[in-house]
Amino acid sequence: MRRNKNGDNEKQVIRSGIYVLKHKDLDVAMVQIDRRSGKIEYVLDVYLPEELPLGVGDAGNQIAEWWALRAVPDSRKGIHQVLHFLGEETSLSLMLSAYGLSLTDHYWMQPIGEELYWNELNFFDNDFSDELGKIMTESGKIDMESHISKFSPASSVNGEMKKKWVIMEDTRYLMKVNFNDYGQQSVNEMIACRMHERLGWDNYVSYRLEKILAEGREYPCSLNPLFTSQKLEFVSAYQLVKDYKVPNTDSEFEAVISRAVQFGMEEPVVRRQLEYMIMTDFLLSNTDRHFNNLGFLYDPMEHRLVAAAPIFDTGNALFYNLEVIPSGRRLLDIQVNSFCRREADMLRYVKQAELVRLECLEGFPEEAEQMLREYTDMPDIRASQIARTIRGKMEYLALFQRGKKIWKKETYW
């Protein structure tokens, strides 16, 4: 331990702080946090193992990793400039400024010695400033000379897209903003919603489009309402399987199902949701269905999962970041971040192919093309090429539904 010139360790004591990890108003664990970096240094004690976040272990050994994944990732564009402006060393220290509160669950950090209560702080019921959100998303003007409130759920929203929470008509909405790639990611969310609507699937997050003014021009942004609440928390598939040793005989797909059932879900419900999601992601060429982009709703009073979370986050789809749009057989060689590396291989897990009724999607490629033309400034030829990929994927899915193993070479279908 380093000492100052007076021979004591006062500087280190000030830098580190003791916090209680709270679940609403329950004392769950005691941790030591480096205030400057926001990182958890030690888990000092666990009081209520049954109240720990799922996936951190009964002894709380992985609380530090869970805490780190809660914050804005370092890979988000512009985050380092924001931190520098706010005088924060890391996105973790920024999140700590708002006690680690989130609109995903009911956990937060209470500094020892401060008398704070959930009902006075939580973002589900209490208003919050939009100043930090505006800075994080570059989506509005603020007085840069004034005090910027850091008490905002914008500090605890992960993912690489710029995003913030806003309150509109007493409802919390997540706003996602993208200034690149024609703003297509936001429009993709609307296209996905229209697909689910046509298919009669009700367990999806409803998105709407708005325009924001930034750098002198308008960009599309997506808004989706909160799907957690004071009664239900979101638990990602990653939380379920991160500390689970998958048997050699099982796939990660089966591991997610097994763990969901272990924590209260009915197996047919989980399989139905995941198989439908695989097929609809296939149609839209969604490349980013990683394990934090799917999950379940958890009832903390019953200590169990009670529902599959609605399908959300389909922005990284329809070749939004590619200059050359693939076609033909190349549509079956798309690399993804999900249960498999190759998109077509995930269809192996689908046993209920009838969940997606392709006749309901007649005219859908043209509808998607019209939305891309209307809400983005991409060239018409690009919108047309993207629509053709949807049509091509529908043809391939039809072959799959007729029993063809389209993940194999065509000679083996």
C-alpha positions, 0 to 999 in steps of 0.5 A: 500500500502506498503512503503519502509523505506523512506516512499514512494511507489517507489518499487510498482510503478516500479513493476507495469506498464501501457500498452496499449492493441493494435489491430495492431496499434489501441489503444483498452484499457489501463491496469495495469500489474504487471511486475514481474508476468505478470498478469493484475491488472486493466483495466483502460480504454477502448477506442475501445470496438468494437476492443476488443477480442471476449469474454471479454465483451464490458467493457473489464471485462474479459481481464485479463482472456483472457490474462492469457489463451494466455500464456503457461499453468503451467501444461506443463511439464518443464515450471517451469524449463524454467522460473527459468533458464530465471529468469521469475516468470511466463509464463505471464511475459515471454510472456510480454517480447515479448509484448504478440505478437502471431501468433493467432491474432493481439493483443499485449501490448505496454508499455506507453512511448515506441514508437512501431509499429505493422509492426516492431514487428509482427511475421507474417512478422518479423523473430524471434529467435529460442533460446527460442523455443529450450529451450521450446521444448528441441529440439536443442543445444544452448549456455546456457551462452549466452543471450537468446532472449525472443522475440519469439511466443513460449511464447504465444502458449498454450496447454500442449504439448511442442511446438514452432513456426519455420520458414522454407522456409518463412513459419511459422510452429508450431512444436509439440514435445512429448518424451513420449508415443512413440511420438504417438501424432505427428503420430496421426496428420498425421493419421488424415490428411490421413483420411481427405484426403481419405474422400475428406474433405478440411478444415483441417490443413495439418501436416507433420512428422519430426524427432528431436534429443533430449537426444541422440535419435530421436523422431517424431515431427509434423509440421503444417503451420500457418492458420491465417494471417495478414488478419485473426485471430483465434477465439476459440469456448470458446471465443464465449460461455464463457460469453454467458448464454446458454438457458436451452433449448439449448445444448453447441453444439447449443450455439456454432452454435448460437454464430457463426451465431451471429458473421457472420457465416452461420448456415449450414456451421457451422453444417456441419463442427461440425458434420463432426468433431464429426464423424471423432473424433469418428473414431480416439477416439480423447478425447480432442476436447475442446472448444479451439481446435475448432473455426473460422476465424475472419476478423478484418476489417469486424468485423465478422467471415468469415469461420470455422477454419480448423480441427486441434489438433487431437494428443490426440487420438488412446489411445496414453496414455493408456497401455491397448487398449480397444475393443468391447463395451468398445469403446462406453464408452470413456470419452472425453473433449468436448460437452459431457462427453461421446464420443458416446453421441455426435453422438446425434448432428449429422444429416448429417451422410452421410458426412463421406463416410466409403467406402472411408476408406477401408484399412485405419486401416491398413494404420494407423497401418503401420504409427505407426510401421514406425514412432514410436518404439511401439511394433507391437502388440500395433499398431495392437490393435490400428488399430483394434479400428479404424476398430471397430469404423468404424463398430459402425459408420456404425450402426449409419448411418443406424439409430442405436442409439449406445449411448444407451444400445444395447437392445435399438438400 
